[in-house]
Every structure is written in structure tokens, then in C-alpha cells.
Amino acid sequence: MRRLSRHIFAILFVTLIVAVVACDGVTRRRPRLEASRADSVLFDVGVAKDYDRMRVLADSFEAAGDISPLNANRWRGVSYYHQGHYRMSELYYRKAIDCKVQNDEDQLSYNKCARRLSELLLVKGDYEGSLIVAIPAVKKMEESGIGSDIDYAILLNNIGCCQLSLGQEKEANESFLKAREHYANRWQSDSTSRGFQEAVLGTVYTSLAYINTRRYAESIYWIDRTEMLLGKYRLRLDARVEYFDEYQGRIEIMRAVAMQGLNKTEEAAKAYQAFLKTDYSKTGAGHINANDYLVAAQRFAEAADNYCYLDETMAHWGMEPSIDNIQLYLLPKYRANAEAGRRDSARAMGERILSLLDGAITDQKNSATAELATIYDTQGKEAEISQQQAKLSRQRLLATGIALVLIIVFFIIYTLHRRSATQRLTAAHEKLQIAYDQLEEATAHKERIESELRIARDIQMSMVPNIFPDREGLDIYAIIEPAKEVGGDLYGYLLMGDELYFCLGDVSGKGVPASLFMAQATRLFRTLATQHMMPAEIATRLNSALSEDNEHGMFVTMFIGRIDLKSGSMDYCNAGHNPPFMGDASGGGFIDMLANAPIGLWPDLEFDGERMDDVRGRLIVIYTDGLNEAENQSQEQFGDDRLVELLQTMGDAKAQKVVETLRKAVEEHRQGAEPNDDMTILCLRVN
């Protein structure tokens, strides 16, 4: 049933978010504060949907000081969002909320950026990242006193959806109830129907969050509330009939899925029949959404019939055959035909998936590389703006200094030897000017590179989770410390019900090439883990994808694990990585494991996996060689013996305490020496 979340979010992504926060202010409604001249121009360009020009103007206005850096980055994020470049949009919204808030107008822009960014992260399943954005945003609004009810409502609703997906049910319920109060304030103070429309969208998200976490009984309350709000919306004179019909259809499908999950099959079938009475049920999107109920009810033949509309609908949505879309739509179509006994259709669909999969993996690798390259390139414009401003200031100061020097030199030359002194001074001045120009150019180039690498580091750090689940019986914590601005270490985890997937890896080399390889490995791990594969199969698939066209011979050593939190069993695969430490109250040591090759070197390898029946109560520490091979000023390594000795003293310490103790011990061992390699540590314990 977890497929329902990404399935419907993928369909609703544009319609839900755009309806709530249309154009981040690029709508027919003006913001409450009087906009500056520059904002007004950008606003009108947005209404005309000329988003390329919007970015050009944002660059120009920021350079001239007409808008703040925060507002300029907000407009850049808006432009990329409405062009469908969500990765670039996410980048600029992040840059915006990292800027200093200088006035009330900046605070309003910050609110919009934070709520849009948290929605982007929520929709793609990055619950931890969404919380990191949304929670501080709510706190800033409370401290500043600047924030509308819709700002509060959307952010609180996003927080609730993330908390629920991370198992924090009590906190999620509190967030949803607070959001409900702000939605109510919004529609009570709005003379139009927009407040009810926004509230409907919010409760749809809430209902889906409960359905996707299999809390079907709780979802019924929010589905009923969605229907109540939709009824109030319908009574408004400015309500749109087609909007009402579409969301009535979505409500009935959610109700059917929830009732089926509660084994109330008759009520589920009744809700589905109500769905079929809507005009929305006859659309391509309606047919695809209906399959969430039909598959849950094992009505596979009807689901297979509905999938006849898939190609047309995906073309209408502008979807390419990416890995995500193959997983979300083509695989379910194959399964529906297979379960319905339609062997020819299932075989044809299977052959199509196989033919598309190779190209989709290649496209995804190329896309990740191209996006990072584009990100680096876009920073050039921003660095150029800052460089121009700094250059103007330097030129004014230099002109003043040169004028004073020339006056003094003139009197010296006139007194001593006018002609010969003038010639010598001219030659010296020319040499000085050349040296100054060279120094200025080198300094600007160095600053630009450092700025780009700092941004690249921020992007890389956003790819690994830094908020860990608050679940009873599970204690997990990790850190990553690149030796350079960017590096090749990685870690990740994915908690799905009672399954915990986790990995830690070390890419060969350092710097930008290693970070690109790391980004691809991280993305593929999350994609394969969501398919509930065993660690050995994940390693095999990763190797097949990363070894293709690997002309530079890069590779990654990885430890991949899967723990059943109920039984305590652990399946794992070690691909050329350092053996993890496992210990308990009586001591511990390194795990003795099968030898597998690193990932990415040879395309046709089959990786071997292993299993432990019960790891409950035992401390598991996985790390990269930046820990045990850390060197001090005398090039003495930290060493395996020191690592084991230290871990054997940790006893029942919390995972975060273990990681912080190791980091402090390595720092003391270095005695001020620069790190010679990236260092990553992941610690976990299942009770």
C-alpha cells in the first residue's frame, strides 16, 4: 500500500501545490506588503510565464541592490519550479532560506520558500529533509510575528505528514490539529472560496499520510473532514464545478482503499461505485488512481483494463520512462496482467520494461551528472555578480589612493628630476598595474572555486539523512566528514514498516568526481531498497549500473544490511568494505564475512549475501577507513586495535554517544594534522 503515497503524490504534485501556493506570489493576487518596483516587474514577468527572463532580471536586480539575496533566490526557485526543474528549484529555495532575513518583506519571502521547499521534499519522500526546513520556519514565524494562517497551516501539515511517515504518531496528530485551526482561520477571514480549497488540499495530504502508513481507521476521520470541507466549498458562488467533481472522485478512492484495509469489503465496494459516478473516473488519471483500490481488492482484471490508459495518461503528464516511473506505473501494470492470468500481455509488458530499464538507468546517471554540472555552472553567474560589486568598491578605493600618490609623486618628480623620474615612475606603475590585475584575477578565480565547492558540499550533505527515526527499540546515528570540500563517502538508511535497510560506502578517490559517483550510488541504493530486495541483490544491481561506461575505473566499497525489527534477523552483504564491529556486554570484535569485490569494476558479478538470526541487543558499528587509518603528525595510524579496545568499553551507550566518542578520539589522535581521508561512521542497535 506504500505505493499509494508516491503514486498519488506524483499525480497530485502539480495540481495540489500549485492550487495552494500558485506561483509563490506569481498569481493575480498581490501580497499584503507593498512590493518594490523590482518585485513588481518580476511579478508581471511571472504572470506572462517568461521564466527565463525572470532569472535574468533577478540576477540584474540583485547586482544593483534592488532586491535582497533572499528574494532573488526565491524568484530563481519560482522560475525553475514552474519550468518543471524541481532539483534546481530545490537548490535555490535552499539558498534563499540560508540567506539573512533583513526586513519584513524578506520574512514573508522566507515563509513562502520554506513551505514550498518542505512540500518538494515531502512529495519525493525525503521526510527528514522536509522536517529540517519546516520546523525552523514555524519557529521563525512565531518569533518574528510575521506569517499568515496559510503559511502556518501548510508547514504544520507538512510536518505532520513527515512525522507520521517516521512513526511519530502522537506528534503528527498534534501538528495536524494545529494546521486544522489555521486552515479554519484562513477560510473564515477570506471572502472567496480559496480558503476552503486550500483546506481541502491540506486534508487530502493528511488522509494520504494515514493511508500510506496503514492507519486506516484514523484516515477515515480525515477523509470525512475532506468531504465536509469540499461540501462547504461547493456552496460558494465562485466554486469550480470541475474541481469539486475531481476531488469528490479522489475522496471516494481514498475511502475505498481505507475500507479495504480495514477488511470492510462491502463499504469499500460501495465507495468505489460512488467514484465511478464521477466524471473524473472516466479520465486517464481517474482510471490509474482507481487501481489503488482494485489491486488492494484483488480485482486484477479490472486493474489490467484500466492500465490500457497508462501510456496516454503518462504522455499527458509529460512523464518519461525513468526508473521511478517504471517502478510506479509499468511494474504494477505487469503485475496486474500477470495476476489476471493475461500471460501474453504480461510477457509483452515485461519485455517492454526490460527494454526501457537499460536506457532509464543510463539516463538517470547522465541526468545526475548533468544536474550537478548545471549547478556548478549556475553559480558562476552569482559569483560574477558578487565579483562586480566588489570590483566597483575596489576601483573607487584604488582611484582615491592613486590620486593621492600621484599628487605626492608629482611634487617629488618636479623637485628632483622631472623627465627621467617621470619615465621611471611610468614603468614602475605599469608593472604594478599588471601585478595588481594578475592578483585580482587570481583572487576572484579562487573565491569563485571555493564558493562552488561549498555549494557542492551542501548538495552532497543533503543527499544523506541527518535526522534519525524516533522509534522504540531502534537506536541509529551516523556522521560524514569529507577530507576536502566534497568527498566520496556515503551512508543511508530506509525504514519501511518493520524493515530497516542501511548502507555505508567509500568511493575510490576524493573531490568532485568521487562526489558524483557517490550521488549515483546513494540514489540507486534508495531506489532498490524500496523494492524490498535482499542486500546481495542490491549490491549486484548497483554493480551492474555503476560499472557500465565506467571508463575511469571508479568503484565503491559498501556494506549493505537489512534488519527485521520484529525477529532481529540481519541479512547483509559486504562488497570489499572494512568489516563492521559487533559487540555486546561481554565484548566484541570485527565480523568475519565472505569476500566480495568492490562495486563498479566488473559488470557481471553476482554478490554473495549472509545472514545472522538475531542481532538484538548488540552494538553494530560500520565505518570507512578514514577512521582506523587516520594519521597524526608522525603519520601514526589510529589503528584497528585501538578502535576495538575503545568500542569494547562502550557497553550500552547510545548510538550518538558511540559515534561522538569515536570522532573525538580520532580528533585527539590527529593532534592537529589535516585529515588524510573522508571519515564516515554509522552506529545502530536493535533492542
C-alpha positions in Angstrom: 0.0 0.0 0.0 3.0 2.3 0.3 2.9 2.6 -3.5 -0.2 4.7 -3.0 1.7 7.6 -1.5 4.2 8.2 -4.3 1.6 7.2 -6.9 -1.0 9.8 -5.9 1.6 12.4 -4.9 3.1 12.0 -8.4 -0.3 12.8 -9.9 -1.3 15.5 -7.4 2.1 17.2 -7.2 1.4 20.0 -9.6 -2.3 20.3 -9.1 -2.3 20.3 -5.3 0.7 22.5 -4.7 0.1 25.0 -7.5 -3.5 25.4 -6.3 -2.3 26.3 -2.8 0.6 28.5 -3.5 0.2 29.3 -7.1 3.4 30.8 -8.4 4.8 31.7 -5.0 3.1 35.0 -5.3 3.1 34.9 -9.2 -0.7 35.0 -9.3 -3.4 37.6 -9.8 -3.4 38.4 -6.1 -0.9 40.9 -4.7 1.0 40.2 -1.5 -0.1 42.1 1.6 3.0 44.3 1.8 3.6 46.9 -1.0 6.0 45.3 -3.4 9.1 47.1 -4.6 9.5 48.2 -8.2 11.8 45.2 -8.9 9.3 42.8 -7.3 6.5 44.2 -9.4 8.5 43.7 -12.6 9.3 40.1 -11.6 5.7 39.6 -10.6 4.5 40.7 -14.1 7.1 38.5 -15.9 5.8 35.5 -13.9 2.2 36.3 -14.9 3.5 36.2 -18.5 5.2 32.9 -17.8 8.6 34.1 -19.1 10.6 32.3 -16.6 14.0 32.5 -18.3 13.7 36.3 -18.3 12.7 36.1 -14.6 16.1 34.7 -13.8 17.9 37.3 -15.9 16.1 40.1 -14.1 16.6 38.5 -10.7 20.4 38.5 -11.4 20.3 42.1 -12.6 18.2 43.4 -9.7 20.3 41.6 -7.1 23.5 43.1 -8.6 22.0 46.6 -8.5 20.8 46.1 -4.9 17.2 46.5 -5.9 16.2 43.2 -4.2 17.8 41.2 -1.4 19.8 38.0 -2.0 17.0 36.1 -0.2 14.3 37.5 -2.6 16.5 37.0 -5.7 17.0 33.3 -4.9 13.3 33.0 -4.2 12.4 34.2 -7.7 15.0 31.9 -9.2 13.4 29.0 -7.4 10.0 30.1 -8.6 11.2 30.2 -12.2 12.8 26.7 -12.2 9.7 25.3 -10.3 7.3 26.4 -13.0 9.6 25.0 -15.7 9.5 21.6 -14.1 13.2 21.7 -13.0 12.4 20.7 -9.4 16.1 19.8 -8.5 17.2 23.3 -9.5 14.2 24.8 -7.8 15.0 23.0 -4.6 18.6 24.3 -4.7 17.6 28.0 -4.9 14.9 27.6 -2.3 17.6 26.2 0.0 19.9 29.1 -0.9 17.1 31.5 -0.1 16.3 30.2 3.4 20.0 30.2 4.2 20.2 34.0 3.5 19.9 36.5 6.3 16.4 37.9 6.8 16.9 41.7 6.7 13.3 43.1 6.9 9.6 42.1 6.9 9.5 41.6 3.2 12.4 39.1 3.5 10.5 37.3 6.2 7.4 36.9 4.0 9.6 35.6 1.2 11.3 33.2 3.6 8.0 31.8 4.7 7.0 31.1 1.1 10.3 29.5 0.2 10.3 27.3 3.3 6.8 26.0 2.7 7.4 25.3 -1.0 10.8 23.6 -0.2 9.2 21.4 2.5 6.5 20.4 0.1 9.0 19.4 -2.6 10.9 17.3 -0.1 7.8 15.7 1.3 6.5 14.7 -2.2 9.7 13.0 -3.1 9.8 11.1 0.2 12.6 13.0 2.0 10.8 13.2 5.3 13.8 14.1 7.3 14.8 16.9 4.9 11.3 18.3 4.9 11.3 18.5 8.7 14.7 20.2 8.8 13.1 23.0 6.7 9.6 23.2 8.1 10.2 23.1 11.9 12.7 26.1 12.0 10.4 28.0 9.6 7.5 27.7 12.0 9.7 28.8 14.9 11.0 31.9 12.9 7.4 32.9 12.1 6.5 32.6 15.8 9.5 34.7 16.9 9.0 37.4 14.2 5.2 37.5 14.4 5.2 37.6 10.6 3.3 34.8 8.9 -0.1 34.1 7.5 -2.5 31.4 8.5 -1.9 29.6 5.3 1.9 29.7 5.9 1.4 28.1 9.3 -1.2 25.6 8.0 0.8 24.2 5.1 4.1 24.0 7.1 2.3 22.3 10.1 0.6 19.9 7.7 3.9 19.0 6.0 5.4 18.4 9.5 2.6 16.1 10.4 2.9 14.1 7.2 6.6 13.6 7.8 6.2 12.8 11.5 3.6 10.1 10.7 5.8 8.6 8.0 8.7 8.4 10.6 6.5 6.7 13.2 5.9 9.7 15.4 2.1 9.3 15.6 1.4 11.4 18.6 3.4 14.4 17.4 1.9 14.1 13.9 -1.6 14.3 15.3 -0.8 17.4 17.3 0.7 19.0 14.1 -2.4 18.1 12.1 -4.8 19.6 14.7 -2.8 22.9 14.8 -2.8 23.0 11.0 -6.6 22.5 11.0 -7.0 25.6 13.3 -5.0 27.7 10.9 -7.0 26.5 7.9 -10.2 27.4 9.7 -8.9 30.9 10.5 -7.9 31.2 6.8 -11.3 30.4 5.3 -13.2 32.4 8.0 -11.2 35.5 7.1 -11.3 35.0 3.3 -14.3 36.4 1.3 -13.5 34.0 -1.5 -13.7 30.2 -1.8 -9.9 29.9 -1.8 -9.7 29.2 1.9 -11.9 26.1 1.6 -10.0 25.0 -1.4 -6.7 25.2 0.5 -8.1 23.3 3.4 -9.3 20.6 1.1 -5.8 20.2 -0.3 -4.3 20.0 3.2 -6.7 17.3 4.4 -6.1 15.3 1.3 -2.4 15.2 2.2 -3.3 14.3 5.8 -5.6 11.5 4.6 -3.0 10.0 2.3 -0.4 10.1 5.1 -2.6 8.0 7.3 -3.4 5.6 4.5 0.2 5.2 3.4 1.2 4.3 7.0 -1.7 1.7 7.1 -3.5 3.7 9.8 -6.8 3.2 8.0 -9.1 3.9 11.0 -7.5 7.3 11.6 -7.6 8.1 7.9 -11.4 7.8 7.8 -11.7 10.9 10.1 -9.6 13.0 7.8 -11.4 11.6 4.7 -14.8 12.6 6.2 -13.4 16.0 7.0 -12.1 16.4 3.5 -15.6 15.7 2.2 -17.1 18.1 4.7 -14.8 20.9 3.5 -15.4 20.0 -0.1 -19.2 20.4 0.6 -18.6 23.8 2.0 -16.5 24.8 -1.0 -19.3 23.6 -3.3 -21.7 26.1 -1.8 -19.5 29.1 -2.6 -20.6 31.1 -5.6 -17.1 31.2 -7.1 -16.5 27.4 -6.7 -15.4 25.5 -9.8 -17.7 22.5 -10.7 -14.9 20.5 -12.3 -12.7 20.9 -9.2 -15.5 19.6 -7.0 -16.1 16.6 -9.2 -12.4 15.6 -9.4 -11.8 15.8 -5.6 -15.0 14.0 -4.9 -13.6 11.2 -7.0 -10.3 11.3 -5.1 -12.1 11.2 -1.8 -14.1 8.1 -2.8 -10.9 6.2 -3.9 -9.2 7.1 -0.6 -12.3 5.8 1.3 -12.4 2.6 -0.8 -8.7 1.9 -0.1 -9.1 2.6 3.7 -12.2 0.5 4.0 -10.5 -2.4 2.1 -7.5 -2.0 4.5 -10.0 -2.4 7.4 -11.5 -5.5 5.7 -14.8 -3.7 5.3 -15.1 -5.0 1.7 -18.8 -4.1 1.2 -18.2 -0.5 2.3 -15.1 -0.3 0.1 -17.0 -1.6 -2.9 -19.7 1.0 -2.2 -17.2 3.8 -2.1 -15.7 2.6 -5.4 -19.2 2.6 -7.0 -19.6 6.2 -5.9 -16.2 7.0 -7.5 -17.5 5.5 -10.8 -20.4 8.0 -10.8 -18.0 11.0 -11.1 -16.7 12.4 -14.4 -13.2 12.2 -13.0 -13.4 8.3 -13.0 -13.6 8.4 -16.8 -10.4 10.3 -17.2 -7.0 8.7 -17.7 -5.8 9.9 -14.3 -9.0 8.6 -12.7 -8.5 5.1 -14.3 -5.0 5.0 -12.9 -6.0 6.2 -9.4 -8.8 3.6 -9.3 -6.2 0.8 -9.5 -5.0 1.5 -5.9 -8.4 0.1 -4.8 -8.7 -2.6 -7.4 -5.3 -4.1 -6.7 -6.0 -3.9 -2.9 -9.3 -5.7 -3.6 -7.5 -8.2 -5.9 -9.7 -7.2 -8.8 -6.8 -7.6 -11.1 -8.7 -8.0 -14.4 -10.3 -4.6 -13.9 -7.0 -3.1 -12.9 -5.4 -4.5 -16.1 -8.2 -3.0 -18.1 -7.5 0.4 -16.5 -3.8 0.2 -17.4 -4.8 0.4 -21.0 -5.0 4.2 -20.4 -1.5 4.3 -18.9 0.5 5.4 -22.0 -1.9 8.1 -22.9 -2.0 9.4 -19.4 1.8 9.4 -18.9 2.2 11.2 -22.2 -0.4 13.8 -21.0 1.6 14.2 -17.7 4.8 14.6 -19.7 6.4 11.6 -17.9 9.5 9.9 -19.3 10.3 6.2 -18.8 12.6 6.9 -15.8 13.4 4.3 -13.2 10.9 5.8 -10.8 8.1 5.8 -13.3 8.9 2.2 -14.4 8.6 1.3 -10.7 5.4 3.3 -10.1 3.5 2.5 -13.2 4.9 -0.1 -15.5 5.7 -2.8 -12.9 2.2 -2.5 -11.4 0.8 -2.9 -14.9 2.8 -6.0 -15.4 1.7 -7.4 -12.1 -2.0 -6.7 -12.7 -1.9 -8.5 -16.1 0.1 -11.4 -14.5 -2.3 -11.8 -11.6 -5.3 -11.5 -14.0 -3.8 -14.5 -15.9 -3.2 -12.5 -19.1 0.1 -14.1 -19.9 0.6 -12.6 -23.3 0.0 -9.0 -22.1 2.2 -9.7 -19.0 5.0 -11.0 -21.2 4.8 -8.1 -23.6 4.9 -5.7 -20.6 7.8 -7.5 -19.2 9.7 -7.3 -22.4 8.9 -3.5 -22.6 10.2 -3.0 -19.1 13.4 -4.7 -19.8 13.9 -2.7 -23.0 13.3 0.6 -21.1 15.2 -0.2 -18.0 18.7 -0.1 -19.5 18.0 3.3 -21.1 16.4 4.6 -17.9 19.4 3.7 -15.8 21.8 5.4 -18.3 19.5 8.4 -18.5 19.4 8.7 -14.7 23.2 8.5 -14.5 23.6 11.2 -17.1 20.9 13.3 -15.6 22.5 13.3 -12.1 25.9 14.3 -13.7 24.3 17.0 -15.8 22.3 18.4 -13.0 25.4 18.8 -10.8 27.3 20.3 -13.7 24.5 22.7 -14.3 24.5 23.6 -10.6 28.2 24.4 -10.7 27.7 26.5 -13.9 24.8 28.5 -12.4 27.0 29.5 -9.5 29.2 31.3 -12.0 26.6 34.0 -12.6 26.1 34.6 -8.9 29.8 34.7 -8.3 30.1 37.2 -11.2 27.5 39.5 -9.6 29.4 39.5 -6.3 32.7 40.0 -8.1 31.3 43.0 -10.0 30.1 44.6 -6.8 33.4 44.0 -5.0 35.3 45.2 -8.1 33.4 48.6 -8.1 34.3 49.1 -4.4 38.0 48.3 -5.1 38.1 50.6 -8.1 36.8 53.5 -6.1 39.3 52.9 -3.3 42.1 52.4 -5.7 41.3 55.5 -7.6 41.3 57.6 -4.4 44.7 56.1 -3.4 46.2 56.5 -6.8 45.1 60.2 -6.9 46.9 60.9 -3.6 50.0 59.0 -4.7 50.2 60.8 -7.9 50.0 64.3 -6.3 52.9 63.4 -3.9 54.9 61.8 -6.7 54.3 64.9 -8.9 56.0 67.2 -6.5 58.9 64.8 -5.9 59.5 64.5 -9.6 59.3 68.2 -10.2 61.8 68.9 -7.5 64.4 66.2 -8.3 64.5 65.3 -12.0 61.3 65.8 -13.9 61.8 63.9 -17.1 63.9 60.9 -16.0 61.9 60.4 -12.8 58.6 60.5 -14.8 59.8 57.8 -17.1 60.9 55.5 -14.2 57.7 56.1 -12.4 55.6 55.3 -15.5 57.5 52.0 -16.0 57.0 51.1 -12.3 53.4 52.0 -12.4 52.8 49.7 -15.4 54.5 46.8 -13.7 52.5 47.5 -10.5 49.2 47.6 -12.5 50.0 44.3 -14.3 50.8 42.6 -10.9 47.7 44.1 -9.4 45.5 42.8 -12.3 47.0 39.4 -12.0 46.5 39.3 -8.3 42.9 40.4 -8.6 42.1 37.9 -11.3 43.7 35.0 -9.3 41.9 36.1 -6.1 38.5 36.2 -7.9 39.0 32.8 -9.5 40.0 31.3 -6.2 36.9 32.8 -4.4 34.6 31.5 -7.2 36.0 28.0 -7.0 35.7 28.0 -3.2 32.1 29.2 -3.4 31.2 26.5 -5.9 32.8 23.8 -3.8 30.9 25.0 -0.7 27.7 24.7 -2.6 28.6 21.3 -3.9 29.3 20.2 -0.3 25.9 21.4 0.8 24.3 19.5 -2.1 26.2 16.4 -1.2 25.3 16.6 2.5 21.6 17.0 1.6 21.8 13.5 -0.1 22.4 11.7 3.2 19.9 11.6 6.0 20.8 13.7 9.1 17.6 13.1 11.1 17.2 9.7 12.5 13.9 7.8 13.4 12.5 8.1 16.9 11.2 4.5 17.1 11.1 2.4 20.2 13.6 -0.4 20.0 15.8 1.2 17.3 18.8 3.4 18.0 20.7 4.7 15.0 23.1 7.6 14.3 25.7 8.5 11.7 28.1 11.3 10.6 30.1 12.0 7.5 33.2 14.3 7.4 34.7 14.8 4.0 38.5 15.4 3.9 38.0 18.0 1.2 35.1 20.3 0.4 33.4 17.3 -1.2 34.1 13.6 -0.9 33.2 10.1 -1.8 31.9 8.6 1.4 28.2 7.8 1.8 25.7 6.3 4.1 22.0 5.9 4.0 19.0 4.2 5.7 15.4 3.5 4.8 12.8 2.4 7.4 9.8 0.7 5.8 7.4 -0.8 8.4 9.4 -3.4 10.3 12.3 -3.4 7.8 15.4 -1.3 8.3 17.7 -1.0 5.3 21.1 0.7 5.8 24.4 1.1 3.9 27.8 2.7 4.2 30.3 3.1 1.4 33.6 4.6 0.4 34.2 5.7 -3.3 37.7 5.5 -4.7 39.4 8.9 -4.9 38.2 12.2 -3.4 36.8 15.5 -4.6 34.1 16.3 -7.2 34.5 13.0 -9.3 34.0 10.9 -6.2 31.1 13.0 -5.1 29.3 12.4 -8.4 29.9 8.7 -8.1 28.7 8.9 -4.5 25.5 10.7 -5.6 24.6 8.0 -8.1 25.3 5.1 -5.6 23.1 6.8 -2.9 20.2 7.3 -5.3 20.3 3.8 -6.6 20.5 2.3 -3.1 17.3 4.1 -2.0 15.5 3.1 -5.3 16.5 -0.6 -4.9 15.8 -0.8 -1.2 12.2 0.4 -1.8 11.7 -2.7 -3.8 12.4 -4.9 -0.7 15.4 -6.6 -2.3 18.0 -8.6 -0.3 21.3 -6.8 0.3 23.2 -9.2 -2.1 20.7 -8.4 -4.9 21.0 -4.7 -4.2 24.8 -5.0 -4.5 24.5 -6.9 -7.7 22.1 -4.4 -9.2 24.3 -1.5 -8.1 27.4 -3.1 -9.6 25.6 -3.6 -12.9 24.5 0.0 -13.1 27.7 1.7 -11.9 30.2 -0.5 -13.9 28.5 0.5 -17.2 30.6 3.0 -19.2 32.9 3.3 -16.2 35.9 4.4 -18.3 37.8 5.9 -15.3 37.7 2.7 -13.3 36.0 4.2 -10.2 34.5 1.9 -7.6 32.8 1.9 -4.2 33.3 -0.4 -1.3 30.0 -0.9 0.6 28.4 -2.7 3.5 24.6 -3.2 2.9 22.3 -4.6 5.6 18.6 -5.3 6.2 17.2 -5.9 9.7 13.8 -7.4 10.5 13.0 -5.3 13.6 10.5 -7.9 14.8 12.6 -11.0 14.7 16.0 -9.3 14.9 17.4 -11.2 11.9 20.0 -9.4 9.8 20.7 -10.1 6.1 23.9 -8.4 4.8 26.4 -8.2 2.0 29.9 -6.8 2.3 31.3 -5.5 -1.1 35.0 -5.1 -0.4 34.5 -2.9 2.7 36.1 -2.9 6.1 34.4 -5.5 8.4 32.0 -3.9 10.8 32.4 -4.2 14.6 29.7 -6.1 16.5 29.7 -6.2 20.3 27.7 -6.8 23.5 28.1 -6.6 27.2 30.8 -9.3 27.1 33.0 -7.6 24.5 33.1 -8.0 20.7 35.1 -7.7 17.6 35.1 -7.5 13.8 32.5 -9.6 11.9 34.1 -12.5 9.9 32.5 -12.2 6.4 32.6 -13.6 2.9 34.8 -11.7 0.5 33.1 -9.8 -2.3 34.7 -7.5 -4.9 34.1 -3.7 -4.7 31.1 -2.4 -6.7 31.6 -0.8 -10.1 34.6 -2.7 -11.6 33.2 -5.8 -13.2 29.7 -5.7 -14.7 28.7 -9.4 -14.5 29.4 -10.2 -10.8 26.9 -11.9 -8.6 27.4 -10.8 -5.0 27.0 -13.3 -2.1 25.0 -12.4 1.0 25.0 -13.7 4.6 22.5 -13.8 7.5 22.5 -13.6 11.3 19.5 -15.0 13.0 19.3 -12.4 15.8 21.3 -9.2 16.4 19.1 -7.7 19.0 20.9 -6.0 21.9 24.2 -6.0 20.0 26.1 -2.8 19.0 26.9 -2.6 15.3 29.5 0.0 14.1 30.2 0.5 10.4 32.9 2.9 9.3 35.2 4.0 6.4 39.0 3.8 6.6 39.2 7.5 7.3 38.6 6.3 10.9 41.1 3.4 11.5 43.7 4.9 9.1 43.6 8.5 10.5 47.1 9.7 10.9 48.8 12.1 13.4 51.7 14.5 12.8 54.1 11.5 12.9 52.0 9.6 10.4 51.0 7.0 13.0 47.6 5.5 12.3 44.6 5.3 14.7 44.6 1.5 14.1 42.1 -1.4 14.4 43.4 -2.5 17.8 42.7 1.0 19.3 39.3 1.0 17.6 38.2 -2.4 19.1 39.6 -1.5 22.5 37.6 1.7 22.6 34.4 0.1 21.4 34.6 -2.7 23.9 34.3 -0.1 26.7 31.1 1.5 25.3 28.7 -1.1 26.8 25.1 0.0 26.5 25.9 3.5 25.3 23.5 5.2 22.9 24.4 5.2 19.2 25.1 9.0 19.1 27.4 8.7 22.1 29.4 6.0 20.5 29.8 8.0 17.2 30.7 11.2 19.0 33.2 9.3 21.2 34.9 7.8 18.1 35.0 11.2 16.4 36.6 12.9 19.5 39.2 10.1 19.8 40.2 10.4 16.2 40.5 14.2 16.5 42.7 13.9 19.6 44.8 11.3 17.8 45.5 13.6 14.8 47.0 16.3 17.1 46.1 19.0 14.6 47.1 17.1 11.5 44.8 17.6 8.4 42.5 14.6 7.7 44.1 12.3 5.1 40.8 10.7 4.1 37.0 11.1 4.3 35.5 9.7 7.6 32.0 8.2 7.9 30.6 6.3 10.9 27.2 4.6 11.3 26.2 3.0 14.6 23.0 1.1 15.4 21.4 -1.1 18.0 18.1 -3.0 17.8 16.5 -3.9 21.2 
